[in-house]
Amino acid sequence: MAKLYDRAMGALEHSCLGRWRSDLLCQAWGDVLEVGSGTGANLIHYPDGLTSLVLTEPDPHMLGRLRINLKAHQGGKFQPLGCGAEALSFSDGSFDCVVATLVLCSVSSPSEALRELHRVLRPGGRLLFIEHVAAQGCPRTLRMQRLLQPLWKRLCCNCHLARDTQEAMVQAGFEFETLERVQFRGVPAFVSPVIKGVAQKGD
Ligand SMILES: C[S@@+](CC[C@H](N)C(=O)[O-])C[C@H]1O[C@@H](n2cnc3c(N)ncnc32)[C@H](O)[C@@H]1O
């Protein structure tokens, strides 16, 4: 997966994902935590002048590639950490922004991960997200997602096709500032529904 990831995502980055990342991440500021950074596809989209940027990635192969990309893009200024989003070693209220792109589909427990993201944000802090999710308003696609789920999960490193990530964010205490439902272009319908936007840490 780590070896193939950047090549496999190339067409998608080009058709829409790269632009979505840019539009989202130009809103990052202050102390930023990104979880499940993978190979570091977001790195080129962060604005200059962040106070700090902490990248986390539990998979050792992805982490190796992330280290190389970090060095190339940030000159070794920031170091990645090898940990999952469900158990973060940061104190409460450590960050202004948390970034999760195409991660909550793969974590073992979205509710635990989102609780952690909520905990480490400062009051008023923001979660910036792009996540592929369960099809809404299209029962045929949803049925297909559920049917393919067991195989897809095994082939794609625990990636879940039919998670209701929007509802999981609400349950974790986030309030949406912006929320868009969009579709990846050029991929099968069962993997194309996406939510993207900004959610604030509620009280
Ligand atoms: C589809 S990749 C997305 C990588 C990157 N965020 C991006 O936007 O290209 C999913 C990533 O989630 C990571 N992941 C899996 N389980 C995780 C967990 N429990 N906590 C954090 N990241 C996790 C995987 O190792 C993988 O790097």
The ligand as a MOL file (V3000), in Angstrom:
LIG
                    3D

  0  0  0     0  0            999 V3000
M  V30 BEGIN CTAB
M  V30 COUNTS 27 29 0 0 0
M  V30 BEGIN ATOM
M  V30 1 C -6.0620 6.3050 2.5950 0
M  V30 2 S -4.6730 6.6600 3.5640 0 CHG=1
M  V30 3 C -4.7500 8.4550 3.6460 0
M  V30 4 C -3.4100 9.0990 3.8490 0
M  V30 5 C -3.4140 10.6210 3.8760 0
M  V30 6 N -4.1390 11.1320 5.0050 0
M  V30 7 C -3.9440 11.2460 2.6150 0
M  V30 8 O -4.8190 12.1130 2.6800 0
M  V30 9 O -3.4630 10.8710 1.5330 0 CHG=-1
M  V30 10 C -5.2430 6.1820 5.1850 0
M  V30 11 C -4.1660 6.3800 6.2460 0
M  V30 12 O -4.7500 6.1680 7.5320 0
M  V30 13 C -3.7740 5.5160 8.3120 0
M  V30 14 N -4.4190 4.8680 9.4730 0
M  V30 15 C -4.9140 3.6210 9.5870 0
M  V30 16 N -5.3620 3.3970 10.8290 0
M  V30 17 C -5.1480 4.5470 11.5150 0
M  V30 18 C -5.3730 4.9480 12.8690 0
M  V30 19 N -5.9400 4.1260 13.7440 0
M  V30 20 N -5.0050 6.1870 13.2290 0
M  V30 21 C -4.4580 7.0410 12.3310 0
M  V30 22 N -4.2170 6.7130 11.0540 0
M  V30 23 C -4.5510 5.4940 10.6500 0
M  V30 24 C -3.1670 4.5110 7.3430 0
M  V30 25 O -1.9500 3.9880 7.8060 0
M  V30 26 C -3.0330 5.3580 6.1010 0
M  V30 27 O -1.8050 6.0390 6.0680 0
M  V30 END ATOM
M  V30 BEGIN BOND
M  V30 1 1 1 2
M  V30 2 1 2 3
M  V30 3 1 2 10
M  V30 4 1 3 4
M  V30 5 1 4 5
M  V30 6 1 5 6
M  V30 7 1 5 7
M  V30 8 2 7 8
M  V30 9 1 7 9
M  V30 10 1 10 11
M  V30 11 1 11 12
M  V30 12 1 11 26
M  V30 13 1 12 13
M  V30 14 1 13 14
M  V30 15 1 13 24
M  V30 16 1 14 15
M  V30 17 1 14 23
M  V30 18 2 15 16
M  V30 19 1 16 17
M  V30 20 1 17 18
M  V30 21 2 17 23
M  V30 22 1 18 19
M  V30 23 2 18 20
M  V30 24 1 20 21
M  V30 25 2 21 22
M  V30 26 1 22 23
M  V30 27 1 24 25
M  V30 28 1 24 26
M  V30 29 1 26 27
M  V30 END BOND
M  V30 END CTAB
M  END
